[in-house]
């Protein structure tokens, strides 16, 4: 338990140092969970370096990677001192009665998620045959390159599951070393931090009451909620990608290009957490170019595009190009799964996705319905499609998922693409919160609330 507590604090400090170095200034309700998630990723990558250096997996290397991550991220002392002085300045916030009710309910859900992640064993087949299988042997042998890949009896028997999710696999290794029987407690922590982030982010666009309603609908989205404690790569991948896009939208809203640096970092982290995400990020960047028309922040926009592309390709290559191809003795047969682009297959996958996945309210609750009603209603009332950058990324990621289902035979609509929709759910609620018509309602609510005060 001591290793867990110290590691968590080191991850938080590492993330805060990273935000300090990039001069990120956002509301503290956004900064604090964002720092934890950013620090977890830095710790994860440095723990991967432990394997590259053949130092072995044990308590000391988990702690050592965390200490190095913290020191590196806090090395820019002038910016770090300035950031911590700002962070620990007198907080300014007001808790309303409905805030207490909503937060109380959210804390209850968060407790349930973390408890379930700790209590239930790893049950999803993809995890048992992939990331958790590799993690268990890595703990036993002290290296990722263990008998899952080296045992002759496994030759030709592996699916693609052990090869494509280094973040989740390494987190499993670390948390099993810390003493958690099933490892996956980290997933519950990621879920709590992600929910906390969107609690703050939604309030940057809408009145707190409206934001609270949207937030409750978000965290209670049935399928998304289930995977906050069921071990798969999809939730953590969705967390990093959706937060990266949310930071891009917040930076654009506030004319704050500093937020774009950490946005690029989180989008790069998403490419580390799941292989095909690099394609989705590429499509999102192309969509960003399409909607950016004004000359404001042109230089910073170019830096964001180059930075995001560079980090995404770097983290993609670090695992898929360098480690899988140069270190592991066996490789996934990706070429066999590629079927090429066929327009008729694309239409078929799109149709199946809409009818079998998107239209299923038992999976998504009000998410897609609210998004569609908001999109159409705002177009009629305001003659606009709302937040252009959010809508562009939603469309790009959706089409990217359909494209993945088209060109990869192993990408099944009812499984791969269904879980891929996790990336869209937070962005759709954020898009609704940012609609001009919702802004009008927010202003009326604020006026009424001020009048009562």
C-alpha positions in Angstrom: 0.0 0.0 0.0 2.9 2.3 0.7 4.3 1.9 -2.8 0.8 2.6 -4.3 0.4 5.8 -2.2 3.9 7.1 -3.0 3.6 6.3 -6.7 0.2 8.0 -6.9 1.7 11.2 -5.3 4.7 11.0 -7.6 2.4 10.7 -10.6 0.4 13.7 -9.5 3.6 15.8 -8.9 5.0 14.8 -12.3 1.8 15.9 -14.0 1.7 19.2 -12.1 5.3 19.8 -13.2 4.4 19.1 -16.8 1.5 21.5 -16.7 3.8 24.1 -15.0 6.4 23.7 -17.8 3.8 24.2 -20.5 2.4 27.3 -18.6 -1.1 25.7 -18.6 -3.6 27.8 -16.7 -7.0 26.3 -16.5 -9.5 26.2 -13.6 -8.2 24.1 -10.8 -11.1 21.7 -11.1 -9.6 20.8 -14.5 -5.9 21.1 -13.6 -5.9 18.6 -10.7 -7.3 15.6 -12.5 -5.5 16.5 -15.7 -2.2 16.5 -13.8 -2.8 13.0 -12.4 -3.6 11.6 -15.8 -0.6 13.3 -17.5 1.7 12.1 -14.7 0.4 8.5 -15.0 1.3 8.5 -18.6 4.8 9.9 -18.0 5.4 7.3 -15.2 4.1 4.6 -17.6 6.6 5.5 -20.4 9.5 5.7 -18.0 8.6 2.3 -16.5 8.7 1.0 -20.1 12.3 2.4 -20.2 13.0 0.2 -17.2 12.4 -2.8 -19.5 14.5 -1.4 -22.3 17.4 -1.0 -19.9 16.9 -4.6 -18.6 16.6 -3.3 -15.0 13.8 -5.7 -14.1 10.3 -5.2 -12.7 10.0 -4.8 -8.9 9.0 -2.3 -6.2 12.3 -0.4 -6.5 12.0 0.1 -10.3 8.3 1.2 -10.0 9.3 3.8 -7.5 12.5 4.8 -9.3 10.6 5.4 -12.5 8.1 7.6 -10.6 10.9 9.6 -8.9 12.7 10.2 -12.3 9.3 11.2 -13.9 8.7 13.7 -11.1 12.2 15.2 -11.3 12.2 15.5 -15.0 8.8 17.1 -15.2 9.6 19.6 -12.4 13.1 20.5 -13.7 12.0 23.9 -15.2 12.3 25.6 -11.8 11.2 29.2 -12.6 8.0 28.0 -14.3 7.4 25.4 -11.6 7.7 27.9 -8.7 5.4 30.3 -10.5 2.8 27.5 -11.2 2.8 26.2 -7.6 2.4 29.7 -6.2 -0.7 30.1 -8.5 -2.0 26.6 -7.7 -1.9 27.1 -3.9 -3.2 30.6 -3.9 -6.5 31.2 -2.2 -9.2 29.2 -4.1 -12.2 30.9 -5.4 -15.3 28.7 -5.8 -18.9 28.6 -4.6 -20.7 25.5 -3.7 -24.4 25.5 -4.3 -27.0 23.1 -3.0 -27.3 21.3 -6.3 -23.5 21.1 -6.5 -23.5 19.1 -3.2 -26.2 16.8 -4.4 -24.4 16.1 -7.7 -21.0 15.8 -6.2 -22.3 13.4 -3.5 -23.8 11.2 -6.2 -20.7 11.4 -8.3 -18.5 10.4 -5.3 -20.8 7.4 -4.7 -20.4 6.3 -8.3 -16.6 6.8 -8.1 -16.4 4.7 -4.9 -18.4 1.9 -6.6 -16.1 2.1 -9.7 -12.8 1.9 -7.7 -14.2 -0.8 -5.4 -15.4 -2.9 -8.4 -12.0 -2.5 -10.1 -10.3 -3.8 -6.9 -12.8 -6.6 -6.1 -13.7 -8.2 -9.4 -11.1 -10.3 -11.2 -10.1 -9.7 -14.9 -13.0 -11.2 -16.9 -13.0 -9.7 -20.5 -11.5 -12.3 -22.9 -9.4 -9.7 -24.8 -7.6 -8.8 -21.6 -7.2 -12.4 -20.4 -5.7 -13.3 -23.8 -3.7 -10.1 -24.1 -2.6 -7.3 -21.8 -3.2 -9.1 -18.5 -1.7 -12.3 -19.8 1.5 -10.4 -20.7 1.4 -8.5 -17.5 1.2 -11.6 -15.3 4.2 -13.2 -17.0 6.1 -9.8 -16.9 5.7 -9.7 -13.1 6.9 -13.3 -12.9 9.9 -12.9 -15.2 10.7 -9.3 -14.8 10.4 -8.3 -18.5 7.7 -7.7 -21.1 9.6 -10.0 -23.5 8.5 -13.1 -21.5 7.4 -16.6 -22.4 4.1 -15.3 -23.9 6.3 -14.3 -26.8 9.3 -16.7 -26.4 7.8 -20.1 -25.6 7.9 -22.2 -28.8 4.5 -23.7 -27.9 3.0 -20.3 -28.3 4.3 -19.8 -31.9 1.5 -19.1 -34.3 -1.0 -19.2 -31.5 -1.1 -15.6 -30.5 -3.9 -13.2 -31.6 -3.2 -9.5 -31.9 -4.3 -8.9 -28.3 -0.9 -9.0 -26.6 0.6 -6.5 -29.1 -1.4 -3.3 -29.2 -1.9 -1.8 -25.8 1.3 -1.0 -23.9 -0.2 1.6 -21.5 -2.8 -0.8 -20.0 -0.3 -3.7 -19.9 2.3 -1.7 -18.1 -0.2 -0.3 -15.6 -1.2 -3.9 -14.9 2.4 -4.8 -14.2 2.9 -1.8 -11.9 -0.3 -2.4 -9.9 0.3 -6.2 -9.6 3.8 -5.4 -8.3 2.2 -3.0 -5.8 0.2 -5.9 -4.4 -3.2 -5.6 -6.0 -4.3 -9.2 -6.9 -6.0 -8.2 -10.2 -4.0 -5.1 -10.9 -6.8 -3.1 -12.5 -7.3 -0.6 -9.6 -5.5 1.9 -11.8 -8.5 1.8 -14.2 -10.9 3.0 -11.5 -8.5 5.8 -10.7 -8.3 6.8 -14.4 -12.1 6.8 -14.5 -12.5 9.0 -11.4 -9.9 11.5 -12.7 -11.5 11.6 -16.2 -15.0 12.2 -14.7 -13.5 14.9 -12.4 -11.9 16.5 -15.5 -15.2 16.7 -17.4 -17.0 17.9 -14.3 -14.8 21.0 -14.5 -14.7 21.2 -18.3 -18.4 21.2 -18.8 -18.7 24.2 -16.4 -16.5 26.2 -18.6 -19.2 26.2 -21.3 -22.5 26.0 -19.5 -24.2 27.1 -16.3 -23.3 24.9 -13.3 -26.8 23.4 -13.1 -26.9 22.5 -16.8 -23.3 21.2 -16.7 -24.2 19.1 -13.6 -27.1 17.4 -15.5 -24.9 16.7 -18.5 -22.2 15.4 -16.2 -24.5 13.0 -14.5 -25.7 11.7 -17.9 -22.1 11.3 -19.0 -20.9 9.3 -16.0 -24.0 7.1 -16.0 -23.9 6.3 -19.7 -24.5 2.5 -19.3 -21.8 1.0 -21.6 -19.2 3.6 -20.7 -19.8 3.1 -16.9 -19.3 -0.7 -17.2 -15.8 -0.3 -18.7 -14.7 2.0 -15.9 -13.9 -1.2 -14.0 -13.8 -3.9 -16.6 -10.3 -4.2 -17.9 -10.0 -3.3 -21.5 -7.9 -0.7 -23.4 -10.9 1.2 -24.7 -11.8 3.3 -21.7 -8.3 4.6 -21.0 -7.8 5.3 -24.7 -11.1 7.2 -24.8 -10.1 9.2 -21.7 -6.8 10.5 -23.1 -8.2 11.2 -26.6 -11.4 13.0 -25.4 -9.4 15.0 -22.9 -6.9 16.0 -25.6 -9.8 17.3 -27.8 -11.5 19.0 -24.8 -8.2 20.9 -24.1 -8.1 21.9 -27.7 -11.6 23.3 -27.4 -10.9 25.0 -24.1 -7.8 26.6 -25.5 -9.7 27.8 -28.5 -12.5 29.2 -26.4 -10.2 31.1 -24.1 -7.7 32.2 -26.8 -5.1 30.3 -24.8 -2.6 28.5 -27.0 -0.8 27.2 -23.9 -3.6 24.7 -23.4 -2.8 23.3 -26.9 0.6 22.0 -25.7 -0.9 19.7 -23.1 -3.7 18.9 -25.6 -1.0 17.6 -28.1 0.6 15.6 -25.3 -2.7 13.9 -24.3 -3.5 13.1 -27.9 0.0 11.6 -28.2 -0.7 9.6 -25.1 -3.9 8.2 -26.7 -1.7 6.8 -29.5 0.4 5.0 -26.9 -2.7 3.4 -25.3 -4.1 1.9 -28.5 -2.5 1.3 -31.9 -5.1 2.5 -34.4 -5.6 5.8 -32.6 -2.9 7.3 -34.6 -5.2 7.1 -37.6 -8.0 8.8 -35.7 -5.8 11.6 -34.5 -4.6 12.1 -38.1 -8.2 12.5 -39.2 -8.9 14.9 -36.3 -5.9 17.1 -37.3 -7.1 17.2 -40.9 -10.6 18.2 -39.6 -9.0 20.9 -37.5 -7.4 22.4 -40.6 -10.7 22.4 -42.4 -12.6 24.4 -39.7 -9.8 26.8 -38.8 -10.4 29.7 -41.2 -9.3 32.9 -39.3 -5.7 34.1 -39.1 -5.7 34.3 -35.3 -3.2 32.0 -33.6 -2.0 30.8 -37.1 1.5 30.3 -35.8 0.3 28.5 -32.7 -2.1 26.4 -34.7 0.7 25.2 -36.9 2.8 24.4 -33.8 -0.1 22.4 -32.4 -0.5 20.4 -35.6 3.2 19.7 -35.9 3.5 18.9 -32.2 0.5 16.6 -32.1 1.6 14.7 -35.2 5.2 14.4 -33.9 4.2 13.1 -30.4 1.5 10.8 -31.8 3.9 9.2 -34.3 6.7 9.1 -31.7 4.6 7.2 -29.1 3.1 5.0 -31.9 6.6 4.1 -33.2 8.1 3.6 -29.7 6.0 0.5 -29.1 4.7 -0.6 -32.5 7.8 0.2 -34.5 10.7 -0.1 -32.1 9.7 -2.6 -29.4 7.4 -4.9 -31.3 9.5 -5.1 -34.4 13.0 -5.0 -33.0 12.8 -6.5 -29.5 10.0 -9.1 -29.5 10.8 -12.3 -31.2 7.3 -12.6 -32.7 5.2 -10.0 -34.4 1.4 -9.6 -35.1 0.4 -10.5 -38.6 -1.3 -7.2 -39.3 -1.0 -7.5 -43.1 -3.3 -10.5 -43.0 -6.0 -8.5 -41.3 -5.9 -5.6 -43.8 -8.5 -6.0 -46.5 -8.1 -2.7 -48.2 -10.7 0.0 -48.7 -13.9 -1.1 -50.4 -16.7 1.5 -50.7 -19.4 -1.0 -50.5 -17.9 -2.5 -47.3 -17.5 1.1 -45.9 -21.3 1.6 -46.4 -22.1 -1.7 -44.9 -20.0 -1.0 -41.8 -21.5 2.5 -41.5 -25.0 1.1 -41.7 -24.3 -1.7 -39.2 -22.7 0.9 -36.8 -25.7 3.2 -37.0 -28.3 0.5 -36.6 -26.6 -2.0 -34.2 -24.5 0.4 -32.1 -25.5 4.1 -32.3 -29.2 3.5 -32.2 -29.0 1.2 -29.1 -30.1 3.5 -26.2 -29.5 0.6 -23.8 -25.8 1.1 -24.5 -25.6 4.9 -24.6 -28.6 6.3 -22.7 -29.3 9.8 -23.8 -25.9 10.5 -25.3 -26.6 10.2 -29.1 -30.1 11.4 -28.8 -29.1 14.6 -26.9 -26.3 15.2 -29.4 -28.6 14.9 -32.4 -31.4 17.1 -30.8 -28.8 19.7 -29.8 -27.2 19.7 -33.3 -30.5 20.1 -35.1 -32.2 22.4 -32.6 -29.2 24.8 -32.5 -29.0 24.8 -36.3 -32.7 25.8 -36.5 -32.6 28.3 -33.6 -29.2 29.9 -34.3 -28.4 28.9 -37.9 -25.1 27.4 -36.8 -23.7 24.0 -35.9 -22.2 25.1 -32.6 -18.6 24.6 -31.6 -16.8 23.9 -34.9 -13.7 22.2 -33.5 -15.6 19.8 -31.3 -18.0 18.9 -34.1 -15.1 18.4 -36.5 -13.3 16.0 -34.1 -16.6 14.1 -33.4 -17.2 13.6 -37.1 -13.6 12.7 -37.8 -13.3 10.2 -35.0 -16.6 8.6 -36.0 -15.6 8.3 -39.6 -12.2 7.1 -38.5 -13.7 4.3 -36.5 -15.9 3.2 -39.5 -12.7 3.3 -41.7 -11.0 1.0 -39.2 -13.9 -1.4 -39.4 -13.7 -1.2 -43.1 -10.0 -2.0 -43.7 -9.3 -4.3 -40.7 -11.1 -7.6 -40.8 -10.6 -8.1 -37.1 -12.4 -4.9 -36.2 -16.0 -6.1 -35.5 -18.8 -3.6 -35.4 -20.6 -5.0 -32.4 -17.3 -5.2 -30.4 -14.4 -3.1 -31.6 -16.5 -0.2 -33.0 -18.9 -0.3 -30.1 -16.2 0.2 -27.6 -14.6 2.7 -29.9 -17.6 4.9 -29.4 -16.4 5.6 -25.9 -14.2 8.3 -27.4 -17.2 10.2 -28.6 -19.4 10.1 -25.6 -17.6 12.8 -23.5 -17.1 15.0 -26.6 -20.8 14.9 -27.4 -21.8 16.1 -24.0 -19.1 18.8 -24.1 -20.4 19.8 -27.6 -24.0 20.1 -26.2 -22.7 22.3 -23.3 -20.9 24.6 -25.8 -24.0 25.1 -28.0 -25.0 28.8 -28.4 -28.6 27.9 -27.5 -27.3 26.3 -24.2 -25.3 29.5 -23.7 -28.5 31.5 -23.8 -30.1 29.2 -21.3 -27.1 29.5 -19.1 -27.2 33.3 -19.1 -30.9 33.3 -18.2 -30.3 30.9 -15.4 -27.4 33.0 -14.1 -29.5 36.2 -14.3 -32.3 34.5 -12.3 -29.8 33.1 -9.8 -28.2 36.5 -9.3 -31.6 38.1 -8.9 -32.5 35.6 -6.2 -29.2 36.3 -4.4 
